[in-house]
Amino acid sequence: MNKSLIVLGIVLIVVVGAAGLYVSGFFNSPSMIEVRIGCLDNDLHQLALHVAIANGYFEQNGIKIKLFSYSSGPTLMQSFLAGDLDFAYVGAPPAINGRAAALAGSSSNIPVIVASVNLEGSTLVTSSAISSISDLNNKVIGTPGTGTIQDILLSTFILNNNLTVTKSPALISTLPILFSNGEINGFIAWEPVPSVAISQSGAQVLLTSHDLMPNHQCCVLVASNKIIASNPAIVTKVVQIHKNATDYINSNPASAKLIAGNYTQLSQSVIDIAFSHVAYNYTVNVDSMKTFLLQMIQLGTVTTVNSSQVDSFIDNFVDTSYG
């Protein structure tokens, strides 16, 4: 064999091997900082997180994430308060309840809202037999769990409209099945779960969460007070990653929908229906956060904060200086 070819082959092997070591070293470097992030199962609201993962935003910023997925916001916040998470994508009411519990002494891991994730994005779907608000009387309506944002929205709506409705909490994944089987007359849930029932079981939209509370805060990005104190720079990076991902969704909806289809394993037709109900925005709607807290006090969901403390509670809860 020609000596020059042998030499060239050796050089190529060395170069490729070095490149492999470089890439491996980059993604497994001790300098990569690991953060633990909680999210909800197959939640279209938290698309920004999955866009950031798909587009490699975390790796590009020297961050390795450990992702934990939960069936509901209250369950997620239990892990957060236990110290198992550094960041979380979670509904506003569970976050409020978590902070109230932490400040009352149940945890030293206090959640701080560092950005909005989305506005609105929940839907109340029913059978065709329910075509008006009054038709909800004496019906069974499913929710993804007591204390979720959907539960709070529905509970407040029932109270304000003097309705008699039986709430049926269930795992989010089972709600379309329960509806299809006729075990519940409808349900309220985060997207894309209602759109699954629309597509597969002939459910109809009775009300969106926009109808219940226009432009309300839905999911928020919270950080632990501990990671804020120990590594504020990483908090700034994570918030900026979240903002970049949100901008990507709004600038590239077709591509974002493909990412949504990949992690939810749902058809693009379902994603299209669901996508129209969600507003991706990283600016916190503070006024609606205060409204939620007032409603939770009224419903007895929060008992350690009174109505005179609402403004100071929320103002101290939200810190958007990291992005």
C-alpha positions, 0 to 999 in steps of 0.5 A: 500500500502507498505510504502516503495513504497509510499516513493519511489513514492514520491521520484521519483515525487520530482526527476522528478519534479526537473529535469523538473525544471532544464531543463526548467530553463536551456533553459529559464534561465536569463543567456541565452543570446539572439541574433538575426540572419538573414538568407535567405529563404530555402538557402542551402548555410546557412546549417551551421546555421541550423546544429547548430540549429538542433544539439543544439550548441547554447543552449550548449553555453548559447545562445538563438537565434531569427531567421529572414528569408528574401527573398533576401540579400538586404532585409536582409541588410535593416533590419541589417542596421535598427538595427534589427539583431546582426548577418546575413548569407548573400551574399557577394555583399549585405554585401558589399553594406550594409557596404558601405551604413553604412559608408556613414552615412545611419546607425550606425549598421556597418556590419563586416565579421567574417567568410565565410559561403560558396564558390560558390553555385549558378547555371544558369539553362536554357531551352534545347533551350539554349545550349551555351553562345551565345544562351542567347542573347535576352533571359529573365533570372530571378534573386532573386533580384537586388543587390543579388550575383546572380544578380552581377554575371549575370550582370558582365557575360553579360557585359564581353560577350557583351550579350543582356539579359533581367534580370527579378528580382523575389522572389526566391520562384517563379523562378522555377514556372516562368521557368516552365510556360515559362515566363522566359528562365532560371534563376540564383539562390542560391541552392537548387532552381536551383536544384528544376527546374532541378528535376521538370521542366527539366532545364539544367545547363548552368553555375555554379558560379564556371564557372563564378568566380572559388572559389568565396566567396558567403555567409558570416557571418557578425556581427554588430559593436555594438555587437562586441563592447558590447559583443565580447565574444558572437561573439567569441562563435557564430563564433566557433559554425559556424565553428563547424557546418561547420566541421560537414557538411564536416565530416557528409554529409549524416546527414547534407543533412537530416537536409537540407531536413528537413528545406527546405522540399525538397527531398533528390534527389534535395538536392543531386544535389544542395549539389554538387554545394556548398563548405562549408568553413569558410575561407574568400576568400578576393581576390574574395571579392575585385573582387566583389567590383570592379565589383559593382563599375563598374556596378554602384551598389556601388557609395560611394567607388572608385577603389583606395579604394577597398583594404582598404575597404575589409581589414577593412571589414573582421575581422576573429580574433573571431574564 
